[in-house]
Amino acid sequence: MAQAGPDLVNRDPNELNKHIQVQFDDIFGEPDGAHSIDCIWKNSYSCFECGKNLCYRIMTTLCGLCIALAWGCDFAVTAFNHVWCYTPCIRDFTVCVGCFQRVFGTLIGCCCNPICESCGLIFSKVKIQKC
């Protein structure tokens, strides 16, 4: 059964954006023997998270609703085209071509089957010997 609204906990249940790694440890890593001062490392983490979250929230606040509306309209047009244009057109083509498919299949069967059967009989008599 479909959910009434968006899942506010798991916002990517189909893992559409798994390739986008935006956690601090996915971006930065200090190898053994090359460590900065602990307070720098901790504050770098805080600055990274704060900057990422603030910038993302500002961009989504300014653009998120308009972009969501635009994509909603785009997928509505796509669904409309498939339901009202493409699928009926493909069905019409399938019905119209079905008659030609039967005629063509019969002609090919009448002309090619005897030739293929004859070639099969000829080559069935060929024996290959090992040296």
For each residue, the residues with C-beta under 8 A, 3 or more apart:
1:
2:
3: 6 7
4:
5:
6: 3 11
7: 3 10 11 13
8: 11
9:
10: 7 13
11: 6 7 8
12: 15 16 17 18
13: 7 10
14:
15: 12 18
16: 12
17: 12 20
18: 12 15
19:
20: 17
21: 26 27
22: 26 27 52
23: 26 27
24: 27 28 44 45 48 49
25: 28 29
26: 21 22 23
27: 21 22 23 24 48
28: 24 25 44 48
29: 25
30: 34 35 36 41
31: 34
32: 35
33:
34: 30 31
35: 30 32 41
36: 30 40 41 44
37: 40 41
38: 41 42
39: 42 43
40: 36 37 43 44
41: 30 35 36 37 38 44 45
42: 38 39 45 46
43: 39 40 46 47
44: 24 28 36 40 41 47 48
45: 24 41 42 48 49
46: 42 43 49 50
47: 43 44 50 51
48: 24 27 28 44 45 51 52
49: 24 45 46 52 53
50: 46 47 53 54
51: 47 48 54 55
52: 22 48 49 55 56
53: 49 50 56 57
54: 50 51 57 58
55: 51 52 58 59
56: 52 53 59 60
57: 53 54 60 61
58: 54 55 61 62
59: 55 56 62 63 64
60: 56 57 63 64
61: 57 58 64
62: 58 59
63: 59 60 66 67
64: 59 60 61 67 68
65: 68 69
66: 63 69 70
67: 63 64 70 71
68: 64 65 71 72
69: 65 66 72 73
70: 66 67 73 74
71: 67 68 74 75
72: 68 69 75 76
73: 69 70 76 77
74: 70 71 77 78
75: 71 72 78 79
76: 72 73 79 80
77: 73 74 80 81
78: 74 75 81 82
79: 75 76 82 83
80: 76 77 83 84 85
81: 77 78 84 85 86
82: 78 79 85 86 87
83: 79 80 87
84: 80 81 88
85: 80 81 82 88 89
86: 81 82 89 90
87: 82 83 90 91
88: 84 85 91 92
89: 85 86 92 93
90: 86 87 93 94
91: 87 88 94 95
92: 88 89 95 96
93: 89 90 96 97
94: 90 91 97 98
95: 91 92 98
96: 92 93 99 100
97: 93 94 100 101
98: 94 95 101 102
99: 96 102 103
100: 96 97 103 104
101: 97 98 104 105
102: 98 99 105 106
103: 99 100 106 107
104: 100 101 107 108
105: 101 102 108 109
106: 102 103 109 110
107: 103 104 110 111
108: 104 105 111 112
109: 105 106 112 113
110: 106 107 113 114
111: 107 108 114 115
112: 108 109 115 116
113: 109 110 116 117
114: 110 111 117 118
115: 111 112 118 119
116: 112 113 119 120
117: 113 114 120 121
118: 114 115 121 122
119: 115 116 122 123
120: 116 117 123 124
121: 117 118 124 125
122: 118 119 125 126
123: 119 120 126
124: 120 121
125: 121 122
126: 122 123
127:
128:
129:
130:
131:
